[in-house]
């Protein structure tokens, strides 16, 4: 019996997909959820300057911490 993907939170649905990567129905449900909330898409902004590039590890860690709070 399949879980109710609509009732799952985005974080729960993502965890389910990671556990069951061959479940196409779950994958499509997750993609639909991402399309519904485009501002919460997991994208990392590209470095805008040489300084950004030099500080990339710190910027990436800061971004990851912010993302953890949103998921």
ABEGO torsion letter per residue (X at the ends): XBBBAAABBAAAAAAAAAABAABAAAAAAAAAAAAABAAABBBBBBBABAAAAAAAAAAAAAAAAAAAAAX
